[in-house]
Amino acid sequence: MTFKFIKADDLDNQVKLKDVLPYGMFITADGTEILFDRHYFPMYARDANGDNVQRASGFVENVVKQVWFYNDTNSLMNSSEARLRSEKALVSFVIGDAVNDYVINEKEAA
């Protein structure tokens, strides 16, 4: 088996970081947290206790708050800090830790 290393400049052609790293998180009325990608597609969900992480899909209902880990100005492709923040948010989410330290913006649902 041969492995090919991907240069950072070629990443966008090989792996769409915006599709595999979270852009932000929805929080629903019952406390469920759902990570979403740059297209706002659900990625992973966990209950209010931070337990039972599972793959998420479909439409998210009863969102009371949204938070973001990066923005268009500091995107994954032009900011190593944004990429690291998004990676840390993903790992923290999966192991049941809070992601508050990685949030750069938040909005309560209308």
N, CA, C and O atoms as a GROMACS GRO file, in nm:
protein
  440
    1MET      N    1   0.085  -0.118   0.000
    1MET     CA    2   0.000   0.000   0.000
    1MET      C    3   0.089   0.123   0.000
    1MET      O    4   0.186   0.131   0.075
    2THR      N    5   0.056   0.219  -0.084
    2THR     CA    6   0.132   0.342  -0.095
    2THR      C    7   0.046   0.458  -0.045
    2THR      O    8  -0.072   0.470  -0.078
    3PHE      N    9   0.108   0.542   0.034
    3PHE     CA   10   0.040   0.660   0.085
    3PHE      C   11   0.092   0.783   0.014
    3PHE      O   12   0.212   0.794  -0.011
    4LYS      N   13   0.004   0.873  -0.017
    4LYS     CA   14   0.043   0.999  -0.079
    4LYS      C   15   0.016   1.111   0.020
    4LYS      O   16  -0.095   1.126   0.070
    5PHE      N   17   0.118   1.188   0.048
    5PHE     CA   18   0.101   1.302   0.138
    5PHE      C   19   0.041   1.418   0.060
    5PHE      O   20   0.078   1.444  -0.054
    6ILE      N   21  -0.051   1.485   0.124
    6ILE     CA   22  -0.119   1.597   0.060
    6ILE      C   23  -0.062   1.727   0.115
    6ILE      O   24  -0.058   1.748   0.236
    7LYS      N   25  -0.017   1.811   0.025
    7LYS     CA   26   0.033   1.943   0.065
    7LYS      C   27  -0.086   2.031   0.103
    7LYS      O   28  -0.197   2.012   0.053
    8ALA      N   29  -0.062   2.125   0.190
    8ALA     CA   30  -0.170   2.214   0.235
    8ALA      C   31  -0.237   2.283   0.117
    8ALA      O   32  -0.358   2.303   0.118
    9ASP      N   33  -0.158   2.321   0.016
    9ASP     CA   34  -0.214   2.390  -0.101
    9ASP      C   35  -0.310   2.301  -0.179
    9ASP      O   36  -0.400   2.351  -0.246
   10ASP      N   37  -0.291   2.169  -0.171
   10ASP     CA   38  -0.375   2.075  -0.245
   10ASP      C   39  -0.495   2.026  -0.164
   10ASP      O   40  -0.578   1.952  -0.215
   11LEU      N   41  -0.503   2.066  -0.038
   11LEU     CA   42  -0.608   2.014   0.049
   11LEU      C   43  -0.747   2.040  -0.006
   11LEU      O   44  -0.834   1.952   0.000
   12ASP      N   45  -0.769   2.158  -0.058
   12ASP     CA   46  -0.904   2.191  -0.104
   12ASP      C   47  -0.948   2.101  -0.219
   12ASP      O   48  -1.067   2.078  -0.238
   13ASN      N   49  -0.852   2.051  -0.295
   13ASN     CA   50  -0.885   1.961  -0.406
   13ASN      C   51  -0.906   1.818  -0.358
   13ASN      O   52  -0.974   1.741  -0.425
   14GLN      N   53  -0.849   1.781  -0.246
   14GLN     CA   54  -0.855   1.645  -0.196
   14GLN      C   55  -0.963   1.625  -0.090
   14GLN      O   56  -1.043   1.532  -0.097
   15VAL      N   57  -0.962   1.712   0.006
   15VAL     CA   58  -1.054   1.702   0.120
   15VAL      C   59  -1.114   1.840   0.143
   15VAL      O   60  -1.042   1.939   0.156
   16LYS      N   61  -1.242   1.844   0.148
   16LYS     CA   62  -1.308   1.972   0.178
   16LYS      C   63  -1.319   1.985   0.329
   16LYS      O   64  -1.408   1.927   0.391
   17LEU      N   65  -1.229   2.061   0.387
   17LEU     CA   66  -1.229   2.077   0.532
   17LEU      C   67  -1.363   2.126   0.583
   17LEU      O   68  -1.406   2.087   0.691
   18LYS      N   69  -1.428   2.212   0.507
   18LYS     CA   70  -1.557   2.266   0.551
   18LYS      C   71  -1.664   2.157   0.559
   18LYS      O   72  -1.770   2.178   0.619
   19ASP      N   73  -1.637   2.040   0.498
   19ASP     CA   74  -1.732   1.929   0.503
   19ASP      C   75  -1.701   1.829   0.614
   19ASP      O   76  -1.787   1.748   0.648
   20VAL      N   77  -1.581   1.834   0.671
   20VAL     CA   78  -1.544   1.735   0.773
   20VAL      C   79  -1.519   1.796   0.910
   20VAL      O   80  -1.515   1.724   1.010
   21LEU      N   81  -1.502   1.927   0.916
   21LEU     CA   82  -1.483   1.993   1.045
   21LEU      C   83  -1.606   2.080   1.074
   21LEU      O   84  -1.664   2.137   0.981
   22PRO      N   85  -1.644   2.090   1.199
   22PRO     CA   86  -1.765   2.168   1.232
   22PRO      C   87  -1.746   2.318   1.213
   22PRO      O   88  -1.641   2.374   1.244
   23TYR      N   89  -1.851   2.380   1.162
   23TYR     CA   90  -1.859   2.525   1.149
   23TYR      C   91  -1.921   2.584   1.275
   23TYR      O   92  -1.887   2.694   1.317
   24GLY      N   93  -2.013   2.509   1.334
   24GLY     CA   94  -2.081   2.557   1.453
   24GLY      C   95  -2.167   2.449   1.516
   24GLY      O   96  -2.153   2.331   1.486
   25MET      N   97  -2.256   2.493   1.603
   25MET     CA   98  -2.339   2.398   1.678
   25MET      C   99  -2.477   2.457   1.701
   25MET      O  100  -2.492   2.574   1.736
   26PHE      N  101  -2.578   2.374   1.680
   26PHE     CA  102  -2.715   2.407   1.718
   26PHE      C  103  -2.738   2.356   1.859
   26PHE      O  104  -2.686   2.251   1.896
   27ILE      N  105  -2.816   2.429   1.938
   27ILE     CA  106  -2.861   2.382   2.068
   27ILE      C  107  -3.013   2.388   2.065
   27ILE      O  108  -3.072   2.492   2.036
   28THR      N  109  -3.076   2.276   2.095
   28THR     CA  110  -3.222   2.268   2.087
   28THR      C  111  -3.286   2.292   2.224
   28THR      O  112  -3.216   2.299   2.326
   29ALA      N  113  -3.417   2.305   2.224
   29ALA     CA  114  -3.491   2.335   2.347
   29ALA      C  115  -3.469   2.230   2.456
   29ALA      O  116  -3.469   2.265   2.574
   30ASP      N  117  -3.449   2.105   2.419
   30ASP     CA  118  -3.428   2.000   2.520
   30ASP      C  119  -3.281   1.984   2.559
   30ASP      O  120  -3.246   1.894   2.635
   31GLY      N  121  -3.194   2.074   2.507
   31GLY     CA  122  -3.053   2.072   2.543
   31GLY      C  123  -2.964   1.988   2.451
   31GLY      O  124  -2.843   1.984   2.469
   32THR      N  125  -3.025   1.922   2.353
   32THR     CA  126  -2.945   1.845   2.256
   32THR      C  127  -2.854   1.941   2.181
   32THR      O  128  -2.895   2.050   2.142
   33GLU      N  129  -2.730   1.899   2.160
   33GLU     CA  130  -2.632   1.977   2.087
   33GLU      C  131  -2.599   1.904   1.957
   33GLU      O  132  -2.575   1.784   1.957
   34ILE      N  133  -2.599   1.978   1.846
   34ILE     CA  134  -2.574   1.919   1.715
   34ILE      C  135  -2.468   2.000   1.643
   34ILE      O  136  -2.490   2.118   1.614
   35LEU      N  137  -2.354   1.939   1.614
   35LEU     CA  138  -2.253   2.006   1.533
   35LEU      C  139  -2.300   2.011   1.389
   35LEU      O  140  -2.363   1.917   1.340
   36PHE      N  141  -2.270   2.122   1.322
   36PHE     CA  142  -2.304   2.132   1.180
   36PHE      C  143  -2.183   2.178   1.100
   36PHE      O  144  -2.094   2.246   1.152
   37ASP      N  145  -2.181   2.140   0.970
   37ASP     CA  146  -2.070   2.178   0.883
   37ASP      C  147  -2.097   2.314   0.821
   37ASP      O  148  -2.196   2.380   0.854
   38ARG      N  149  -2.011   2.356   0.731
   38ARG     CA  150  -2.021   2.489   0.671
   38ARG      C  151  -2.149   2.507   0.590
   38ARG      O  152  -2.192   2.620   0.565
   39HIS      N  153  -2.210   2.398   0.548
   39HIS     CA  154  -2.336   2.403   0.474
   39HIS      C  155  -2.457   2.394   0.567
   39HIS      O  156  -2.571   2.387   0.522
   40TYR      N  157  -2.430   2.395   0.698
   40TYR     CA  158  -2.532   2.382   0.802
   40TYR      C  159  -2.597   2.244   0.803
   40TYR      O  160  -2.708   2.229   0.855
   41PHE      N  161  -2.529   2.144   0.747
   41PHE     CA  162  -2.577   2.007   0.755
   41PHE      C  163  -2.535   1.947   0.889
   41PHE      O  164  -2.419   1.961   0.927
   42PRO      N  165  -2.625   1.882   0.961
   42PRO     CA  166  -2.590   1.819   1.088
   42PRO      C  167  -2.480   1.713   1.071
   42PRO      O  168  -2.481   1.637   0.974
   43MET      N  169  -2.388   1.711   1.166
   43MET     CA  170  -2.278   1.614   1.162
   43MET      C  171  -2.290   1.512   1.275
   43MET      O  172  -2.301   1.392   1.251
   44TYR      N  173  -2.286   1.562   1.398
   44TYR     CA  174  -2.293   1.477   1.517
   44TYR      C  175  -2.386   1.541   1.618
   44TYR      O  176  -2.398   1.664   1.624
   45ALA      N  177  -2.451   1.458   1.698
   45ALA     CA  178  -2.542   1.507   1.802
   45ALA      C  179  -2.508   1.438   1.933
   45ALA      O  180  -2.456   1.327   1.936
   46ARG      N  181  -2.539   1.507   2.042
   46ARG     CA  182  -2.526   1.448   2.176
   46ARG      C  183  -2.635   1.506   2.264
   46ARG      O  184  -2.687   1.614   2.238
   47ASP      N  185  -2.669   1.431   2.369
   47ASP     CA  186  -2.776   1.478   2.458
   47ASP      C  187  -2.725   1.591   2.548
   47ASP      O  188  -2.608   1.628   2.543
   48ALA      N  189  -2.814   1.645   2.628
   48ALA     CA  190  -2.783   1.760   2.713
   48ALA      C  191  -2.672   1.732   2.814
   48ALA      O  192  -2.607   1.825   2.860
   49ASN      N  193  -2.650   1.605   2.848
   49ASN     CA  194  -2.544   1.569   2.942
   49ASN      C  195  -2.409   1.552   2.875
   49ASN      O  196  -2.309   1.526   2.942
   50GLY      N  197  -2.405   1.566   2.743
   50GLY     CA  198  -2.281   1.545   2.670
   50GLY      C  199  -2.255   1.399   2.640
   50GLY      O  200  -2.145   1.362   2.598
   51ASP      N  201  -2.355   1.315   2.661
   51ASP     CA  202  -2.341   1.170   2.639
   51ASP      C  203  -2.407   1.130   2.507
   51ASP      O  204  -2.469   1.211   2.439
   52ASN      N  205  -2.390   1.004   2.474
   52ASN     CA  206  -2.459   0.944   2.359
   52ASN      C  207  -2.432   1.018   2.228
   52ASN      O  208  -2.526   1.056   2.157
   53VAL      N  209  -2.306   1.040   2.197
   53VAL     CA  210  -2.270   1.104   2.070
   53VAL      C  211  -2.302   1.009   1.957
   53VAL      O  212  -2.266   0.891   1.960
   54GLN      N  213  -2.370   1.062   1.856
   54GLN     CA  214  -2.403   0.980   1.740
   54GLN      C  215  -2.404   1.066   1.614
   54GLN      O  216  -2.414   1.189   1.620
   55ARG      N  217  -2.394   1.000   1.502
   55ARG     CA  218  -2.400   1.069   1.373
   55ARG      C  219  -2.538   1.132   1.359
   55ARG      O  220  -2.639   1.070   1.394
   56ALA      N  221  -2.542   1.253   1.308
   56ALA     CA  222  -2.669   1.324   1.293
   56ALA      C  223  -2.697   1.349   1.145
   56ALA      O  224  -2.605   1.358   1.064
   57SER      N  225  -2.822   1.360   1.113
   57SER     CA  226  -2.862   1.394   0.977
   57SER      C  227  -3.003   1.451   0.982
   57SER      O  228  -3.070   1.447   1.085
   58GLY      N  229  -3.047   1.502   0.870
   58GLY     CA  230  -3.184   1.550   0.862
   58GLY      C  231  -3.200   1.694   0.909
   58GLY      O  232  -3.103   1.767   0.925
   59PHE      N  233  -3.324   1.730   0.929
   59PHE     CA  234  -3.360   1.866   0.969
   59PHE      C  235  -3.358   1.878   1.121
   59PHE      O  236  -3.407   1.789   1.191
   60VAL      N  237  -3.301   1.986   1.171
   60VAL     CA  238  -3.293   2.009   1.315
   60VAL      C  239  -3.406   2.102   1.355
   60VAL      O  240  -3.419   2.212   1.302
   61GLU      N  241  -3.488   2.058   1.449
   61GLU     CA  242  -3.603   2.136   1.494
   61GLU      C  243  -3.579   2.192   1.634
   61GLU      O  244  -3.492   2.144   1.708
   62ASN      N  245  -3.656   2.293   1.670
   62ASN     CA  246  -3.655   2.353   1.804
   62ASN      C  247  -3.519   2.408   1.845
   62ASN      O  248  -3.479   2.395   1.961
   63VAL      N  249  -3.450   2.470   1.751
   63VAL     CA  250  -3.320   2.532   1.781
   63VAL      C  251  -3.345   2.660   1.861
   63VAL      O  252  -3.423   2.746   1.821
   64VAL      N  253  -3.276   2.670   1.975
   64VAL     CA  254  -3.290   2.790   2.058
   64VAL      C  255  -3.164   2.876   2.054
   64VAL      O  256  -3.166   2.993   2.092
   65LYS      N  257  -3.053   2.817   2.007
   65LYS     CA  258  -2.926   2.891   2.002
   65LYS      C  259  -2.835   2.828   1.899
   65LYS      O  260  -2.835   2.706   1.879
   66GLN      N  261  -2.755   2.914   1.833
   66GLN     CA  262  -2.651   2.869   1.743
   66GLN      C  263  -2.520   2.931   1.786
   66GLN      O  264  -2.516   3.046   1.831
   67VAL      N  265  -2.411   2.855   1.773
   67VAL     CA  266  -2.278   2.909   1.798
   67VAL      C  267  -2.189   2.873   1.679
   67VAL      O  268  -2.216   2.776   1.607
   68TRP      N  269  -2.083   2.952   1.659
   68TRP     CA  270  -1.991   2.928   1.547
   68TRP      C  271  -1.848   2.923   1.598
   68TRP      O  272  -1.810   2.991   1.693
   69PHE      N  273  -1.768   2.838   1.531
   69PHE     CA  274  -1.628   2.819   1.567
   69PHE      C  275  -1.533   2.898   1.477
   69PHE      O  276  -1.416   2.918   1.513
   70TYR      N  277  -1.580   2.942   1.362
   70TYR     CA  278  -1.503   3.028   1.273
   70TYR      C  279  -1.601   3.103   1.184
   70TYR      O  280  -1.721   3.079   1.188
   71ASN      N  281  -1.549   3.195   1.102
   71ASN     CA  282  -1.635   3.271   1.012
   71ASN      C  283  -1.567   3.283   0.876
   71ASN      O  284  -1.459   3.228   0.855
   72ASP      N  285  -1.629   3.355   0.784
   72ASP     CA  286  -1.573   3.368   0.649
   72ASP      C  287  -1.443   3.447   0.648
   72ASP      O  288  -1.358   3.424   0.562
   73THR      N  289  -1.427   3.538   0.740
   73THR     CA  290  -1.303   3.616   0.746
   73THR      C  291  -1.186   3.529   0.793
   73THR      O  292  -1.075   3.540   0.742
   74ASN      N  293  -1.213   3.443   0.890
   74ASN     CA  294  -1.111   3.352   0.943
   74ASN      C  295  -1.154   3.209   0.913
   74ASN      O  296  -1.191   3.134   1.003
   75SER      N  297  -1.149   3.172   0.786
   75SER     CA  298  -1.198   3.041   0.744
   75SER      C  299  -1.092   2.933   0.766
   75SER      O  300  -0.977   2.963   0.799
   76LEU      N  301  -1.133   2.810   0.747
   76LEU     CA  302  -1.044   2.696   0.765
   76LEU      C  303  -0.925   2.699   0.669
   76LEU      O  304  -0.816   2.653   0.704
   77MET      N  305  -0.945   2.753   0.551
   77MET     CA  306  -0.838   2.752   0.451
   77MET      C  307  -0.740   2.867   0.467
   77MET      O  308  -0.627   2.857   0.418
   78ASN      N  309  -0.778   2.975   0.534
   78ASN     CA  310  -0.684   3.087   0.545
   78ASN      C  311  -0.642   3.117   0.689
   78ASN      O  312  -0.572   3.214   0.714
   79SER      N  313  -0.685   3.034   0.782
   79SER     CA  314  -0.650   3.059   0.922
   79SER      C  315  -0.622   2.927   0.995
   79SER      O  316  -0.713   2.847   1.017
   80SER      N  317  -0.497   2.907   1.031
   80SER     CA  318  -0.463   2.786   1.106
   80SER      C  319  -0.529   2.789   1.243
   80SER      O  320  -0.560   2.684   1.299
   81GLU      N  321  -0.551   2.908   1.297
   81GLU     CA  322  -0.620   2.920   1.427
   81GLU      C  323  -0.764   2.874   1.416
   81GLU      O  324  -0.814   2.806   1.506
   82ALA      N  325  -0.832   2.909   1.307
   82ALA     CA  326  -0.971   2.866   1.287
   82ALA      C  327  -0.976   2.715   1.271
   82ALA      O  328  -1.064   2.649   1.327
   83ARG      N  329  -0.883   2.661   1.196
   83ARG     CA  330  -0.880   2.515   1.177
   83ARG      C  331  -0.856   2.444   1.309
   83ARG      O  332  -0.924   2.346   1.340
   84LEU      N  333  -0.762   2.492   1.388
   84LEU     CA  334  -0.732   2.431   1.518
   84LEU      C  335  -0.853   2.442   1.612
   84LEU      O  336  -0.885   2.348   1.683
   85ARG      N  337  -0.918   2.558   1.611
   85ARG     CA  338  -1.036   2.578   1.697
   85ARG      C  339  -1.147   2.480   1.658
   85ARG      O  340  -1.212   2.422   1.746
   86SER      N  341  -1.169   2.462   1.530
   86SER     CA  342  -1.272   2.370   1.482
   86SER      C  343  -1.236   2.225   1.516
   86SER      O  344  -1.322   2.147   1.557
   87GLU      N  345  -1.109   2.190   1.499
   87GLU     CA  346  -1.064   2.054   1.534
   87GLU      C  347  -1.082   2.027   1.683
   87GLU      O  348  -1.128   1.920   1.722
   88LYS      N  349  -1.044   2.124   1.766
   88LYS     CA  350  -1.057   2.107   1.911
   88LYS      C  351  -1.205   2.098   1.952
   88LYS      O  352  -1.240   2.021   2.042
   89ALA      N  353  -1.290   2.176   1.887
   89ALA     CA  354  -1.433   2.169   1.916
   89ALA      C  355  -1.487   2.030   1.884
   89ALA      O  356  -1.566   1.975   1.962
   90LEU      N  357  -1.446   1.974   1.771
   90LEU     CA  358  -1.492   1.840   1.733
   90LEU      C  359  -1.447   1.735   1.834
   90LEU      O  360  -1.528   1.652   1.877
   91VAL      N  361  -1.321   1.738   1.871
   91VAL     CA  362  -1.270   1.640   1.967
   91VAL      C  363  -1.339   1.656   2.102
   91VAL      O  364  -1.381   1.557   2.162
   92SER      N  365  -1.350   1.779   2.149
   92SER     CA  366  -1.416   1.804   2.278
   92SER      C  367  -1.560   1.755   2.276
   92SER      O  368  -1.607   1.695   2.373
   93PHE      N  369  -1.630   1.781   2.168
   93PHE     CA  370  -1.769   1.739   2.154
   93PHE      C  371  -1.780   1.587   2.164
   93PHE      O  372  -1.863   1.535   2.238
   94VAL      N  373  -1.696   1.517   2.090
   94VAL     CA  374  -1.704   1.371   2.084
   94VAL      C  375  -1.670   1.305   2.219
   94VAL      O  376  -1.728   1.202   2.254
   95ILE      N  377  -1.578   1.365   2.294
   95ILE     CA  378  -1.542   1.305   2.424
   95ILE      C  379  -1.630   1.355   2.538
   95ILE      O  380  -1.610   1.317   2.654
   96GLY      N  381  -1.727   1.441   2.506
   96GLY     CA  382  -1.823   1.484   2.608
   96GLY      C  383  -1.787   1.610   2.682
   96GLY      O  384  -1.852   1.645   2.781
   97ASP      N  385  -1.685   1.681   2.636
   97ASP     CA  386  -1.646   1.807   2.701
   97ASP      C  387  -1.720   1.925   2.640
   97ASP      O  388  -1.775   1.915   2.531
   98ALA      N  389  -1.719   2.036   2.712
   98ALA     CA  390  -1.781   2.159   2.662
   98ALA      C  391  -1.700   2.215   2.546
   98ALA      O  392  -1.579   2.194   2.538
   99VAL      N  393  -1.767   2.286   2.457
   99VAL     CA  394  -1.699   2.348   2.343
   99VAL      C  395  -1.696   2.500   2.355
   99VAL      O  396  -1.655   2.569   2.261
  100ASN      N  397  -1.737   2.552   2.468
  100ASN     CA  398  -1.748   2.698   2.487
  100ASN      C  399  -1.619   2.774   2.458
  100ASN      O  400  -1.624   2.886   2.408
  101ASP      N  401  -1.506   2.715   2.486
  101ASP     CA  402  -1.378   2.783   2.466
  101ASP      C  403  -1.348   2.807   2.319
  101ASP      O  404  -1.257   2.884   2.287
  102TYR      N  405  -1.419   2.743   2.228
  102TYR     CA  406  -1.389   2.752   2.085
  102TYR      C  407  -1.492   2.835   2.009
  102TYR      O  408  -1.482   2.850   1.887
  103VAL      N  409  -1.590   2.888   2.079
  103VAL     CA  410  -1.696   2.967   2.017
  103VAL      C  411  -1.648   3.110   1.993
  103VAL      O  412  -1.593   3.174   2.082
  104ILE      N  413  -1.670   3.158   1.869
  104ILE     CA  414  -1.633   3.297   1.840
  104ILE      C  415  -1.755   3.388   1.823
  104ILE      O  416  -1.744   3.510   1.827
  105ASN      N  417  -1.872   3.325   1.804
  105ASN     CA  418  -1.994   3.404   1.788
  105ASN      C  419  -2.114   3.316   1.826
  105ASN      O  420  -2.109   3.194   1.810
  106GLU      N  421  -2.218   3.378   1.874
  106GLU     CA  422  -2.339   3.302   1.907
  106GLU      C  423  -2.463   3.387   1.884
  106GLU      O  424  -2.456   3.510   1.883
  107LYS      N  425  -2.575   3.319   1.867
  107LYS     CA  426  -2.702   3.389   1.840
  107LYS      C  427  -2.816   3.308   1.898
  107LYS      O  428  -2.826   3.188   1.875
  108GLU      N  429  -2.901   3.374   1.974
  108GLU     CA  430  -3.023   3.312   2.024
  108GLU      C  431  -3.123   3.305   1.909
  108GLU      O  432  -3.128   3.395   1.825
  109ALA      N  433  -3.201   3.200   1.905
  109ALA     CA  434  -3.303   3.186   1.800
  109ALA      C  435  -3.412   3.290   1.820
  109ALA      O  436  -3.445   3.328   1.932
  110ALA      N  437  -3.467   3.333   1.709
  110ALA     CA  438  -3.572   3.436   1.715
  110ALA      C  439  -3.705   3.376   1.751
  110ALA      O  440  -3.804   3.447   1.760
   0.00000   0.00000   0.00000
